[in-house]
Amino acid sequence: MNRRTFIRATLAAVALAALPRSLYAGREAGTIEKLVKTDDEWRKILTPMQFDVLRNEATEPAFSSPLNKEYSKGVYQCAGCELPLFDSSTKFDSGTGWPSFYAPIAGHVETKRDFKLIWPRTEYHCARCGGHQGHVFDDGPAPTGQRWCNNGVALHFIPA
């Protein structure tokens, strides 16, 4: 390893260590069996908007989902594969126009960095089917301080 490579690797490690873990950590590998389908298979079971959000990482318009104002007890599942992602007890009104939660069900989402809007954001996906759900931010309520901002079209609500 030459000096330049060593310095770059060291700087990258220091920068990563300085970030809050919630911005780059995913779930533990191997806890959810993956579901893989072709685009044609997904198109047969999803609406065009669901396909665009879940498979192409699009974002639905703010305030367009009836789930934004759903506050009954129950579970929010991935619209692609029905994996439970959020319990209704973690839902709150963020005022952003998208269903928001302060914590997902442990191990049911995976995260990655998203640079589509220039500055980095943390994007999250269903751990089973990889369907794009939304982004997580560190401006939510207690107890986590996180806001898991979800596309409503990417969810199904199952009342308790």
Long-range contacts (C-beta under 8 A, 24 or more apart in sequence): 20-138, 22-122, 22-136, 22-138, 22-146, 23-113, 23-120, 23-122, 23-138, 24-111, 24-113, 24-122, 25-111, 26-110, 26-111, 26-112, 27-106, 27-107, 27-108, 27-109, 27-110, 27-127, 28-107, 31-107, 31-127, 32-83, 32-107, 32-108, 32-127, 32-128, 33-128, 34-128, 34-129, 34-130, 35-80, 35-81, 35-128, 35-129, 37-129, 42-80, 45-80, 46-79, 46-80, 47-153, 49-153, 50-79, 50-80, 50-153, 50-154, 53-131, 53-132, 53-151, 53-153, 53-154, 54-78, 54-79, 54-80, 54-126, 54-129, 54-131, 54-132, 54-154, 55-131, 55-132, 56-132, 57-123, 57-132, 58-132, 59-134, 59-151, 60-98, 60-151, 60-152, 60-153, 61-97, 62-96, 62-97, 62-98, 63-97, 64-97, 64-152, 64-153, 65-98, 65-99, 65-151, 65-152, 65-153, 66-152, 67-99, 67-152, 67-155, 67-157, 68-97, 68-98, 68-99, 68-152, 70-99, 70-157, 72-157, 72-159, 72-160, 73-159, 73-160, 74-157, 74-158, 74-159, 74-160, 75-157, 75-158, 75-160, 76-101, 76-150, 76-155, 76-156, 76-157, 76-158, 77-155, 77-156, 77-157, 77-158, 78-126, 78-128, 78-129, 78-131, 78-133, 78-154, 78-155, 78-156, 79-131, 79-153, 79-154, 79-155, 79-156, 80-126, 80-129, 80-131, 80-154, 81-126, 81-128, 81-129, 81-131, 82-156, 83-108, 83-126, 83-127, 83-128, 83-129, 84-108, 84-158, 85-109, 85-126, 85-133, 85-150, 85-155, 86-148, 86-150, 86-155, 88-157, 88-160, 92-140, 92-141, 94-140, 94-147, 94-149, 96-147, 96-149, 98-134, 98-149, 98-150, 98-151, 98-152, 99-149, 99-150, 99-152, 99-155, 100-140, 100-147, 100-148, 100-149, 100-150, 101-147, 101-148, 101-150, 102-140, 102-141, 102-142, 102-143, 102-144, 102-145, 102-146, 102-147, 102-148, 103-144, 103-146, 103-148, 104-148, 109-133, 109-148, 111-136, 124-148
